[in-house]
Amino acid sequence: MKTTNNTVLITGGSAGIGFEIARLLSAKGNHVIITGRKEERLKNAASQLQNVTAIVSDVSEADEVNQLTERLYKDFPELNIVINNAGHALLYDITAPGVNAFEKAQEELLTNYLSVIRLNEKLLPLLKKQDEAAIVNVSSIVAIVPGSLAGYSASKAALHSYTHSLRLALEDSSAIKVFELMPPLVDTEFSAEIGGKNGIPPKQVAEDLYRALQNDEYEIHVGQTAQIYQLFLSSPSEALKAMNGQRKQLYPEKN
């Protein structure tokens, strides 16, 4: 896949992994379109990037997605890469009374899975017009082995499955390549509540994605994800144990 002279949409591009991907791709000669819910944060991110367009848009809101896609078709008909990075994670104990686990999981599923389907569906006709195009779905290591974030893990597992199905559906009839970026714990504001300071820098995730795009590596196991995946293949129970070593720290009342 070519990695310069692309027009790239990055949802959730104002911070964390999305911002680092935007920074790298814009520096490599691509035009990046970043979206996010918070205007001030989005403006601040855009001020640090070159060759960028910032659009306030919430992927979980249908009306805002409609407005976004209408603008993309009108102003960016050359769009050829979509990076579905926007995410939502909540830390809660699914067994605790009154935690409203259903409502929390519903929020996570909408942002992390269903909104990706909606946006991809709306943009596929545009992507199919390009000589070369790509969709990148940002899932997680927990798509393979679930962690303490029950709703988040389930939503990313659904995204992982969907990504395989989308790749199969497009492989014979389209120039669209489908990638899945699977980071481990990353040191971002997004992950601060679950020990993100112990994670890898988001810059590493961006660099691994860039190399994968260059080499057409469709499932990208960043950092520890590669080791957990190999452990999962040999012993799912050991992989689950390794993934959840910090559970007692997250829920001390269960000790």
FIMI-583373 format. One record per residue (C-alpha): residue in one letter; x, y, z. Coordinates in steps of 0.02 Angstrom, whole numbers, padded with zeros to 5 digits, always signed. Layout:
residues N
AXYZ ...
END
This chain:
residues 255
M+00000+00000+00000 K+00067+00171-00042 T+00102+00277+00113 T+00116+00450+00035 N-00004+00563-00061 N-00156+00486+00021 T-00309+00572+00094 V-00338+00494+00264 L-00485+00505+00383 I-00441+00468+00566 T-00584+00462+00690 G-00534+00505+00867 G-00383+00595+00796 S-00363+00732+00924 A-00267+00633+01056 G-00177+00471+01096 I-00153+00341+00961 G-00258+00436+00834 F-00156+00595+00854 E+00010+00504+00836 I-00052+00417+00679 A-00107+00586+00611 R+00061+00663+00655 L+00159+00526+00567 L+00050+00515+00411 S+00043+00703+00388 A+00232+00714+00404 K+00247+00580+00270 G+00156+00684+00141 N-00025+00633+00167 H-00174+00746+00196 V-00256+00696+00360 I-00434+00731+00414 I-00454+00713+00601 T-00619+00704+00693 G-00665+00713+00876 R-00805+00766+00991 K-00719+00912+01079 E-00686+01065+00973 E-00549+01143+01080 R-00450+00981+01090 L-00471+00957+00903 K-00409+01134+00866 N-00260+01108+00979 A-00216+00946+00891 A-00234+01024+00718 S-00119+01167+00767 Q+00021+01041+00792 L-00001+00954+00624 Q+00036+00996+00444 N-00081+00966+00297 V-00231+00934+00410 T-00418+00964+00414 A-00508+00954+00581 I-00694+00915+00589 V-00796+00906+00748 S-00894+00745+00739 D-00953+00609+00859 V-00952+00436+00780 S-01090+00378+00897 E-01213+00510+00835 A-01300+00464+00672 D-01338+00643+00620 E-01159+00696+00645 V-01095+00547+00545 N-01215+00593+00404 Q-01149+00771+00403 L-00969+00708+00406 T-00991+00589+00261 E-01084+00719+00158 R-00937+00837+00179 L-00811+00702+00136 Y-00900+00659-00025 K-00910+00844-00071 D-00741+00912-00015 F-00629+00757-00014 P-00680+00646-00161 E-00502+00577-00163 L-00521+00502+00012 N-00438+00331+00007 I-00393+00281+00186 V-00513+00270+00333 I-00440+00237+00506 N-00577+00192+00630 N-00488+00240+00791 A-00622+00322+00900 G-00652+00218+01056 H-00744+00215+01220 A-00697+00113+01375 L-00775+00105+01548 L-00704+00020+01701 Y-00839-00069+01800 D-00869-00234+01889 I-01003-00327+01790 T-01054-00422+01949 A-01080-00271+02061 P-01260-00226+02108 G-01331-00074+02020 V-01181-00049+01906 N-01293-00036+01751 A-01180-00153+01654 F-01303-00163+01509 E-01307+00025+01481 K-01119+00040+01494 A-01090-00104+01373 Q-01217-00028+01255 E-01116+00134+01250 E-00955+00040+01217 L-01031-00070+01083 L-01102+00080+00991 T-00938+00176+00986 N-00815+00032+00965 Y-00912-00080+00846 L-01078-00021+00775 S-01016+00154+00732 V-00874+00076+00632 I-00997-00024+00529 R-01103+00130+00499 L-00957+00239+00443 N-00879+00104+00335 E-01045+00069+00250 K-01067+00253+00206 L-00889+00273+00141 L-00867+00110+00046 P-00941+00181-00116 L-00814+00323-00110 L-00669+00209-00069 K-00715+00092-00212 K-00687+00236-00335 Q-00503+00248-00288 D-00362+00155-00373 E-00299+00098-00203 A-00387+00114-00036 A-00383+00048+00141 I-00489+00031+00296 V-00398+00016+00462 N-00500-00042+00611 V-00414-00010+00777 S-00459-00153+00894 S-00354-00212+01042 I-00260-00354+01120 V-00421-00389+01217 A-00505-00437+01053 I-00403-00597+01068 V-00397-00621+01256 P-00524-00524+01361 G-00471-00419+01507 S-00558-00338+01654 L-00645-00212+01542 A-00789-00330+01501 G-00892-00220+01385 Y-00740-00148+01299 S-00665-00321+01273 A-00827-00388+01199 S-00845-00239+01082 K-00668-00259+01017 A-00694-00446+00993 A-00846-00403+00886 L-00741-00279+00788 H-00606-00411+00762 S-00733-00533+00691 Y-00813-00400+00582 T-00643-00350+00513 H-00611-00528+00454 S-00781-00533+00372 L-00756-00366+00286 R-00585-00419+00221 L-00659-00577+00148 A-00804-00483+00070 L-00688-00360-00017 E-00540-00467-00067 D-00604-00522-00238 S-00705-00372-00294 S-00616-00216-00234 A-00450-00127-00219 I-00490-00092-00036 K-00369-00171+00086 V-00431-00205+00262 F-00310-00189+00408 E-00332-00220+00593 L-00221-00129+00717 M-00211-00221+00883 P-00117-00124+01018 P-00082-00182+01195 L-00097-00061+01340 V-00044+00111+01278 D+00007+00261+01382 T-00132+00384+01341 E-00262+00486+01433 F-00389+00359+01370 S-00306+00219+01469 A-00253+00317+01624 E-00388+00238+01734 I-00325+00062+01699 G-00139+00089+01723 G-00097+00166+01556 K+00066+00236+01624 N+00132+00059+01614 G+00091+00048+01429 I+00190+00078+01272 P+00199+00253+01194 P+00066+00290+01062 K+00205+00338+00941 Q+00256+00155+00935 V+00081+00105+00881 A+00083+00235+00741 E+00253+00177+00679 D+00198-00006+00677 L+00043+00040+00578 Y+00147+00137+00452 R+00263-00011+00423 A+00114-00128+00406 L+00033-00017+00275 Q+00196-00016+00177 N+00209-00206+00184 D+00024-00251+00170 E+00023-00338+00340 Y-00162-00346+00375 E-00166-00397+00558 I-00046-00292+00659 H+00003-00360+00830 V+00088-00215+00916 G+00209-00246+01058 Q+00145-00368+01189 T-00002-00415+01080 A+00113-00527+00978 Q+00168-00623+01133 I-00008-00639+01203 Y-00071-00701+01035 Q+00062-00836+01025 L+00025-00887+01204 F-00160-00893+01163 L-00126-01012+01018 S-00034-01133+01131 S-00135-01111+01292 P-00291-01001+01299 S-00302-01022+01488 E-00124-00961+01515 A-00154-00814+01400 L-00309-00768+01500 K-00209-00779+01661 A-00070-00670+01591 M-00192-00540+01528 N-00283-00526+01694 G-00139-00518+01815 Q-00191-00344+01871 R-00374-00385+01903 K-00355-00380+02093 Q-00278-00208+02081 L-00428-00146+01983 Y-00557-00225+02099 P-00475-00232+02273 E-00643-00264+02358 K-00638-00440+02283 N-00473-00485+02367 
END
